[in-house]
């Protein structure tokens, strides 16, 4: 990129007022507190940085945790809403829109300033960063990175809706800021759950293996993105529902098709676990605007060489019976009490088990990724950004211009390369017809399969 990117402006955005509220992080918040989530929105035309900054300041009044800082007291992680602010940087970048979209998953893309999640736990560092890239052809990329202790994707999308509304001079949405998540959940959780915690305490030997996975991640793994068009998804759903003898959702079949296809391309003949994070707001009848990590997960053991319709049926059954068979928030608390809060940082989520090739599939669809309009302009592409490429982790969200689905997955380098072969492409797109129309972005970004 020669001399690019070139820093044009930097500032710290703060709300006009501060509440000083202190939020006690819940168990799930704390479990995710060594992670950051980074995403990038792409727009065909420039964005006005002044209007963006003014709108973000208003949104931070509604969601002050994003402008706060973390601290730990008596082994309890807290968010202090002290209005320390959000850094916003503006860069000039030589890439075109298509080139930037093709680089978004690279760890060194330069499109996002990733939050240092582990260091931020000690306080003093921002929990949200924003980078606006002015691209060479007049387009724009808006990269955001947030500390996972602040909340899940639904919480972040609430911030984006508030930010968009402020820029568009519309009423801001409602937000429910919970000051003690564990106490809040205690009032709504059923007396019993599945009894299986969502994290484990690894042995010293396994902990050493996991550390090596982190240290070698950038060298050992690659990120692949696959776009499934609307017509392709419709055929997939119809054929797999017919094979299963029951109606399946789009999410069921997309996950099942992606996972089973990758297992076949990997020539994997073992039974493997699949982990799917679940937003518990709906099953627990909580307001959609509740801020925080309101998450549990589904864990499924997929039989060896299971066909996609079998996996899809298992997913559908797990979703329908989630509260009784998979909800585990009480089990998490019981496990923490058993080991002691001081040992919590030594635990790892069940879903992270690369040695056993445990797939984690996060469905970000229908959270409103393409609803963030700024000055009347909606994004043409939204994607997770390249952070630490840990293997067997994947995300699904709407694709180019809000159509179809974009599947992003991190895999060992050799397997990722196999997905890019003609055999891999044919397997992934076995439900695509030659005449299916594709959005412009899907044709111009060659790295997206």
C-alpha positions in Angstrom: 0.0 0.0 0.0 3.1 2.2 -0.3 2.7 5.2 2.1 -0.9 4.3 3.0 -2.6 4.5 5.4 -2.0 8.1 6.4 -3.4 9.5 9.6 -5.6 12.5 8.9 -7.3 13.2 12.3 -7.6 11.8 15.7 -9.9 12.8 18.6 -11.6 11.4 21.7 -15.4 11.4 21.6 -17.2 11.9 24.9 -20.9 12.3 25.9 -21.9 15.7 26.9 -22.6 14.5 30.4 -21.6 11.6 32.6 -23.5 9.5 35.1 -20.6 7.9 37.0 -22.7 4.7 37.1 -20.7 1.5 38.0 -21.8 -1.7 36.3 -21.0 -5.0 38.0 -20.0 -7.4 35.2 -21.9 -10.7 35.2 -20.3 -14.1 34.9 -20.7 -14.3 31.1 -19.3 -10.7 30.8 -16.2 -11.8 32.8 -15.8 -15.1 30.9 -15.5 -13.0 27.7 -13.4 -10.3 29.2 -10.1 -11.3 27.5 -11.7 -10.9 24.0 -12.4 -8.0 21.7 -14.8 -8.1 18.8 -14.0 -6.1 15.7 -16.2 -5.4 12.6 -16.0 -3.2 9.6 -18.8 -1.4 7.7 -18.2 -0.4 4.1 -20.0 2.5 2.3 -19.9 3.5 -1.4 -19.6 7.2 -0.6 -17.7 9.3 1.9 -18.8 9.7 5.5 -18.6 13.1 7.3 -16.4 12.6 10.3 -17.8 15.7 12.1 -21.4 14.3 11.9 -20.1 10.9 12.9 -18.4 12.3 16.0 -21.4 14.4 17.1 -23.7 11.4 16.6 -21.5 9.1 18.5 -21.3 11.5 21.4 -25.1 11.4 21.7 -25.2 7.6 21.4 -22.7 7.4 24.3 -25.2 9.3 26.5 -27.6 6.4 26.0 -24.9 3.7 26.3 -22.3 5.1 28.7 -20.5 1.8 29.2 -18.9 2.2 25.8 -17.1 5.4 26.9 -16.1 3.9 30.3 -13.2 2.0 31.7 -12.8 -1.4 33.4 -11.6 -2.0 36.9 -11.4 -5.0 39.3 -12.4 -4.9 42.9 -12.4 -8.0 45.1 -12.1 -10.2 42.1 -15.2 -8.5 40.6 -14.9 -6.9 37.2 -16.7 -3.6 36.9 -17.3 -1.0 34.2 -17.0 2.6 35.5 -19.1 4.9 33.3 -16.7 7.8 33.8 -16.9 9.2 30.2 -13.2 8.7 29.5 -14.3 8.5 25.9 -13.9 6.7 22.6 -10.9 7.3 20.3 -11.9 8.1 16.7 -9.2 8.1 14.1 -9.6 9.1 10.4 -7.2 7.7 7.8 -6.6 8.2 4.1 -6.2 4.8 2.5 -5.2 4.1 -1.0 -7.3 1.0 -1.5 -10.5 0.9 -3.5 -13.7 -0.3 -2.0 -13.4 -3.8 -3.5 -9.7 -4.0 -2.4 -10.5 -3.0 1.1 -13.4 -5.5 1.3 -11.1 -8.2 0.2 -8.6 -7.4 2.9 -11.0 -7.1 5.8 -10.2 -10.5 7.4 -6.5 -10.1 7.3 -4.9 -9.4 10.8 -3.0 -6.5 9.4 -5.8 -5.0 7.3 -5.4 -1.5 8.9 -9.2 -1.0 8.8 -9.8 -1.3 12.6 -7.9 -0.4 15.8 -8.4 -3.5 17.9 -9.1 -3.0 21.5 -6.5 -4.6 23.8 -8.9 -6.6 25.8 -6.6 -8.2 28.3 -4.7 -5.0 29.1 -8.0 -3.0 29.3 -9.1 -5.2 32.3 -6.6 -3.2 34.4 -8.2 0.1 33.6 -7.1 3.2 31.7 -7.7 1.8 28.2 -10.7 2.4 25.9 -13.4 -0.2 25.6 -14.5 0.9 22.1 -12.4 2.3 19.2 -13.5 3.7 15.9 -11.5 4.1 12.7 -12.8 5.8 9.6 -10.9 5.0 6.5 -11.3 7.3 3.5 -10.7 5.0 0.6 -9.0 5.8 -2.7 -12.1 5.7 -4.8 -14.2 7.9 -2.5 -15.7 5.1 -0.6 -15.4 4.7 3.2 -14.8 1.9 5.8 -15.9 2.3 9.4 -14.1 -0.1 11.6 -15.2 -0.6 15.2 -13.7 -2.8 17.9 -15.3 -3.3 21.3 -14.4 -5.0 24.5 -16.5 -8.2 24.9 -17.2 -7.4 28.6 -19.4 -4.6 27.4 -21.9 -6.8 25.7 -22.7 -9.2 22.9 -23.5 -8.4 19.2 -27.1 -7.3 20.1 -25.7 -4.8 22.5 -23.2 -3.5 19.9 -26.0 -3.2 17.3 -28.0 -1.2 19.8 -25.1 1.2 20.0 -25.0 1.4 16.2 -28.8 2.0 16.0 -28.4 4.8 18.5 -25.4 6.3 16.6 -27.3 6.1 13.3 -30.4 7.7 14.8 -28.4 10.5 16.3 -26.7 11.3 12.9 -30.1 11.1 11.1 -31.6 13.3 13.8 -34.2 10.7 14.8 -35.3 9.6 18.3 -32.8 7.3 20.0 -33.9 3.8 20.7 -34.5 2.5 24.3 -31.6 0.9 26.2 -31.9 -1.1 29.4 -28.6 -0.7 31.4 -28.3 -3.4 34.0 -26.0 -2.5 36.9 -25.6 -6.1 38.2 -26.2 -8.7 35.6 -26.0 -11.8 37.8 -28.6 -10.3 40.3 -30.8 -9.3 37.3 -30.7 -12.9 35.9 -31.3 -14.4 39.3 -34.8 -13.0 39.1 -35.7 -14.5 35.8 -33.8 -17.8 35.5 -35.7 -21.0 36.0 -34.8 -22.8 39.3 -32.9 -25.5 37.3 -31.0 -25.6 34.0 -29.1 -28.2 32.1 -26.5 -28.5 34.9 -23.5 -28.4 32.5 -21.3 -25.3 32.8 -20.2 -23.5 29.6 -16.5 -23.4 30.6 -13.9 -25.7 32.0 -10.7 -25.6 34.0 -8.0 -27.1 31.8 -5.1 -29.2 33.1 -1.6 -27.7 33.0 -0.9 -29.8 29.9 -4.0 -28.6 28.0 -3.4 -25.0 29.1 0.1 -25.2 27.5 -1.5 -26.6 24.2 -4.0 -23.7 24.2 -1.3 -21.2 24.7 0.6 -22.6 21.7 -2.6 -22.3 19.7 -2.8 -18.5 20.5 0.9 -18.0 19.8 0.8 -19.8 16.4 -2.6 -18.6 15.3 -1.5 -16.1 12.7 0.9 -18.5 11.1 -1.2 -21.7 11.3 -4.6 -20.5 10.3 -6.4 -18.6 7.5 -9.8 -17.0 7.3 -12.2 -17.9 4.4 -15.4 -16.1 3.5 -18.2 -17.6 1.5 -21.3 -15.8 0.1 -24.5 -17.7 -0.2 -27.2 -16.0 -2.4 -30.9 -15.8 -1.6 -31.9 -18.3 -4.3 -29.1 -20.7 -3.2 -30.3 -20.5 0.4 -33.9 -21.1 -0.7 -32.9 -24.3 -2.5 -30.8 -25.4 0.4 -33.7 -25.0 2.8 -36.2 -26.7 0.6 -33.9 -29.7 -0.2 -32.7 -30.3 3.4 -36.2 -29.8 4.8 -37.5 -32.4 2.4 -34.6 -34.8 3.3 -35.3 -34.3 7.0 -39.1 -34.7 6.6 -39.7 -31.5 8.6 -39.5 -27.7 8.2 -36.1 -26.3 9.0 -35.0 -22.6 9.4 -32.5 -20.8 7.3 -30.1 -20.7 10.2 -30.5 -24.5 10.8 -29.6 -25.3 7.2 -26.8 -22.8 6.7 -25.0 -24.0 9.8 -25.5 -27.7 8.9 -24.4 -27.3 5.3 -21.3 -25.2 6.2 -20.2 -27.5 9.0 -20.9 -30.8 7.2 -19.2 -29.6 4.0 -16.1 -28.5 5.8 -15.9 -31.8 7.6 -16.1 -33.7 4.3 -13.4 -31.6 2.7 -11.3 -32.2 5.8 -11.9 -36.0 5.3 -12.8 -36.0 9.0 -14.4 -39.3 10.1 -14.7 -38.6 13.8 -17.6 -37.5 15.9 -17.2 -33.8 16.6 -18.8 -31.2 18.8 -20.6 -28.1 17.6 -21.1 -25.1 19.8 -23.6 -22.4 19.0 -23.9 -19.2 21.2 -27.6 -18.4 21.9 -29.1 -15.0 22.8 -31.2 -15.7 25.9 -33.2 -12.5 25.8 -36.1 -14.1 23.9 -36.2 -17.5 25.8 -36.0 -15.6 29.1 -38.5 -13.0 28.0 -36.1 -10.1 28.6 -36.3 -6.8 26.8 -34.5 -6.8 23.5 -32.8 -3.5 24.5 -31.1 -5.1 27.6 -27.3 -4.3 27.6 -24.7 -6.9 28.3 -23.7 -10.4 27.3 -27.0 -12.2 27.6 -25.6 -15.4 26.2 -25.7 -19.1 26.8 -25.0 -21.8 24.2 -26.0 -25.0 22.5 -23.5 -27.9 22.5 -24.2 -30.8 20.1 -22.2 -33.9 19.3 -22.4 -34.5 15.6 -22.0 -38.2 14.5 -19.2 -39.1 12.2 -19.8 -38.0 8.6 -23.3 -36.8 9.6 -25.3 -35.5 6.6 -26.4 -31.9 6.7 -30.1 -32.7 7.3 -29.2 -34.7 10.4 -27.2 -31.9 11.8 -30.0 -29.4 10.9 -32.6 -31.5 12.7 -30.4 -31.7 15.8 -30.0 -27.9 15.8 -33.8 -27.4 15.4 -34.5 -29.7 18.3 -31.9 -28.0 20.5 -33.3 -24.5 19.7 -36.9 -25.7 20.5 -35.8 -27.3 23.8 -33.1 -24.8 24.6 -34.3 -23.6 28.1 -34.6 -27.1 29.4 -31.7 -28.9 27.7 -29.0 -26.3 27.1 -29.5 -23.2 29.2 -26.6 -23.2 31.7 -26.3 -19.9 33.5 -27.0 -21.4 36.9 -24.6 -24.2 36.2 -21.9 -21.6 35.4 -22.4 -19.9 38.7 -22.3 -23.2 40.6 -19.1 -24.1 38.8 -17.5 -20.7 39.7 -18.5 -21.2 43.4 -16.9 -24.6 43.4 -13.5 -23.5 42.0 -13.4 -19.9 43.5 -13.6 -16.6 41.5 -9.8 -16.1 41.8 -9.3 -19.1 39.4 -11.8 -17.9 36.8 -9.2 -16.4 34.5 -7.7 -19.9 34.2 -10.9 -21.3 32.7 -11.7 -21.5 29.0 -15.1 -21.8 27.2 -16.2 -25.3 26.2 -16.5 -24.0 22.6 -12.8 -23.4 22.4 -11.2 -26.8 21.9 -9.1 -26.7 18.7 -7.3 -29.9 19.4 -10.6 -31.8 19.0 -11.7 -29.6 16.1 -14.7 -28.3 18.0 -16.7 -25.9 15.7 -18.2 -22.7 17.1 -20.9 -21.2 14.9 -22.2 -17.7 15.8 -25.2 -16.5 13.9 -25.2 -12.7 13.7 -28.1 -12.6 11.2 -31.2 -10.5 12.0 -29.4 -8.2 14.4 -29.6 -5.2 12.0 -26.1 -5.1 10.6 -27.3 -3.3 7.5 -29.6 -0.9 9.3 -26.8 1.5 10.4 -27.5 4.5 8.1 -25.4 7.6 8.2 -26.6 10.7 6.3 -29.0 8.4 4.4 -26.3 6.0 3.4 -26.5 2.3 4.3 -23.5 0.0 4.2 -22.9 -2.2 1.2 -20.9 -4.7 3.1 -20.4 -5.7 6.7 -17.9 -8.2 8.0 -16.0 -9.4 11.1 -12.5 -8.1 11.0 -9.3 -10.1 11.3 -8.3 -10.3 14.9 -6.6 -13.3 16.3 -7.4 -16.1 13.8 -8.3 -19.0 16.2 -9.3 -22.2 14.3 -12.8 -23.7 14.0 -14.5 -20.4 14.8 -17.1 -19.0 12.4 -19.8 -16.4 12.0 -22.8 -16.0 9.7 -24.4 -12.6 8.9 -26.2 -11.1 6.0 -24.1 -10.6 2.9 -23.5 -7.9 0.3 -26.1 -5.1 0.4 -28.0 -7.1 3.1 -28.7 -10.0 0.8 -28.1 -13.7 1.2 -25.6 -14.8 3.9 -21.8 -14.3 4.4 -20.1 -17.2 6.2 -16.7 -16.3 7.7 -14.6 -19.2 9.1 -11.1 -19.6 10.5 -9.4 -22.9 9.6 -6.0 -24.5 9.5 -4.1 -23.2 6.5 -4.2 -26.4 4.4 -7.9 -26.9 4.9 -8.6 -23.3 4.2 -6.7 -23.7 0.9 -8.8 -26.7 0.1 -12.0 -24.7 0.3 -10.6 -22.4 -2.4 -10.1 -25.3 -4.9 -12.7 -26.0 -7.6 -13.7 -29.1 -5.5 -14.2 -27.0 -2.4 -16.1 -24.3 -4.2 -18.4 -26.9 -5.9 -19.1 -28.5 -2.5 -19.9 -25.2 -0.8 -22.1 -24.0 -3.6 -23.8 -27.3 -4.5 -27.2 -25.5 -4.1 -26.2 -22.6 -6.5 -27.5 -22.5 -10.0 -25.4 -20.9 -12.8 -28.2 -18.4 -13.5 -28.4 -17.1 -9.9 -27.8 -13.4 -9.8 -25.1 -12.1 -7.5 -24.7 -8.6 -6.0 -22.0 -6.5 -7.5 -19.8 -6.9 -4.4 -19.8 -10.7 -4.6 -18.5 -10.5 -8.1 -15.9 -7.8 -7.5 -14.3 -9.2 -4.3 -12.5 -12.3 -5.6 -11.4 -13.5 -2.2 -15.0 -14.2 -1.2 -16.0 -17.7 -2.5 
